[in-house]
Amino acid sequence: MMTVKKQQGMTLIGMLMAAVVVGLVAVALMRIVPMYLNDQKISSIFEQISKESQGSKAAVMASIERRLDVNMVEHVKKTDFKIEPGPANTLKVTLDYEARANLAANLYVVAVFKHSVNVK
């Protein structure tokens, strides 16, 4: 007596749907990851200027400008940084910015980043 085996596996349509989903996720990651890598560069700039004693507002701005150039930070300019007097004779350096990544046509992903540090 012959028994009929139940077929198992994915159909062609199922494989195509899985490929489309994987492709969409890959495209999204290729657009979003650079925004976060750029933000990591900015975080390292804030860590570096917090460790150094700068003195004046002009010295802090010069240090920021030099580090933006060395780290090749995109979409953030030195004019985006705000330097204000902080507590205990320090300077408070802040940066609030949005990064946008175009996914397709008029569909964008927006990420909001905020950084702040007190500099002596």
C-alpha positions in Angstrom: 0.0 0.0 0.0 1.4 3.4 -1.0 1.0 6.4 1.3 0.9 9.9 0.0 3.6 12.1 1.4 2.5 15.5 2.5 4.5 18.1 0.6 6.4 20.6 2.7 8.3 23.8 1.8 7.8 27.2 0.4 6.0 28.0 -2.8 7.4 30.3 -5.4 5.0 33.1 -4.4 6.0 32.6 -0.8 9.7 32.9 -1.7 9.0 36.1 -3.7 7.1 37.7 -0.8 9.9 36.8 1.6 12.4 38.3 -0.9 10.4 41.5 -1.2 10.2 41.9 2.6 13.9 41.3 3.0 14.7 43.8 0.2 12.5 46.5 1.8 14.2 46.0 5.2 17.6 46.1 3.5 16.8 49.4 1.7 15.5 50.9 4.9 18.6 50.0 6.8 20.8 51.4 4.1 19.1 54.7 4.4 18.8 54.8 8.3 22.1 53.5 9.5 24.2 56.5 8.1 22.1 58.9 10.2 23.1 57.0 13.3 26.7 56.7 12.3 26.8 60.5 11.8 25.3 61.0 15.2 28.0 58.8 16.7 30.6 61.1 15.2 28.8 64.1 16.9 28.6 62.2 20.2 32.4 61.7 20.0 32.9 65.4 19.4 30.9 66.2 22.5 32.9 63.7 24.5 36.2 65.2 23.3 35.3 68.8 24.0 34.0 67.9 27.5 37.5 66.5 28.3 39.4 69.6 27.2 39.5 72.9 29.0 38.6 75.4 26.3 38.4 78.7 28.0 36.4 81.1 25.7 33.4 80.7 23.5 35.6 81.3 20.4 38.0 78.6 21.4 35.1 76.1 21.9 33.7 77.0 18.5 37.1 76.6 16.8 37.5 73.2 18.4 34.0 72.2 17.2 34.7 73.4 13.7 38.0 71.5 13.5 36.4 68.3 14.8 33.5 68.6 12.4 35.9 68.8 9.5 38.2 66.0 10.8 35.3 63.6 11.4 33.6 64.5 8.1 30.2 65.1 9.8 27.4 65.7 7.3 24.3 67.8 7.6 25.5 69.6 10.8 27.3 73.0 10.6 29.1 74.9 13.3 26.3 77.4 13.3 23.9 74.7 14.5 25.7 74.5 17.9 24.6 76.8 20.7 27.1 78.0 23.3 25.6 79.7 26.4 27.0 80.4 29.8 26.5 77.4 32.1 26.6 76.8 35.9 29.8 77.3 37.9 31.7 79.4 35.3 31.3 76.9 32.5 29.9 77.0 28.9 27.0 74.9 28.0 27.2 73.5 24.4 24.0 72.1 22.9 23.0 70.7 19.6 19.5 69.8 18.6 18.9 68.6 15.1 16.8 66.4 12.8 18.2 64.0 10.3 16.0 62.9 7.4 16.4 59.9 5.1 14.3 59.4 2.0 12.9 55.9 1.8 10.9 56.2 -1.4 9.3 59.1 -3.3 7.8 61.3 -0.6 8.2 58.9 2.2 10.9 60.0 4.8 12.2 58.7 8.1 13.0 61.6 10.5 15.3 61.1 13.6 15.6 63.8 16.2 19.0 64.0 18.1 19.9 66.1 21.1 23.3 66.6 22.7 24.5 68.8 25.5 27.7 69.2 27.5 29.2 71.7 30.0 32.7 72.8 29.0 35.2 74.4 31.5 
